[in-house]
């Protein structure tokens, strides 16, 4: 499938002050669209297609339990493979991510969060790790803020940064990447298949932007 340009509302933000040459090292590319086959739910290192909508969506709860929003987002490592085996030098430009730095705007009372991570983006390569854009504890804060304000729906903009280091030791924090999310102060009870006995599969999960496949048991 051919990748489509991501909507402007989800584009890269400005470079963060004090970060290491982000535009020439590790950069966010796009939010990956969920694969069509939700039962297999297979994701690659790069997006087969990217999200074309301006916003993702998520509900505050799923089946009565607190919800969270997780999404696969492609990052590219612009650094070259710098190994030279003739002189005994190995490649040290692979990026090892250790945290997602998350900040929220659109509602009062939603705190920033540093979420532990463990992923690798190879030099001259890409990866599409799953990012907890809105973890459970922050979705709980969002739901509380919406209830206080009497809101059934709210636009929450999440600014995501990746933090980590190169194999060679250089510390890197990426430029920010904005993810716009329509959050509904509602409970998602599940999809309805045309055949009532079919089982719905969700990719990546129910109660958020996902693909759905109904399968006959």
Secondary structure, 3 states (H helix, E strand, C coil): CCCCCCCHHHCECCCCCCCCCHHHCEEEEEEECCCCCCCCCCCCCCCCCECCCCCEEEEEEECCEECCEEEEEEEEECCCCCCEHHHCECCCCCEEEEEEEEEEECCCCCCCEEEEEEEEECCCCEECCEEEEECHHHHHHHHHHHHHHCCCEEEEEEEEEEEEEECCCCEEECCCEEEEEEEEEEEECCCCCCCCCCEEEEECCCCECCEEEEECC
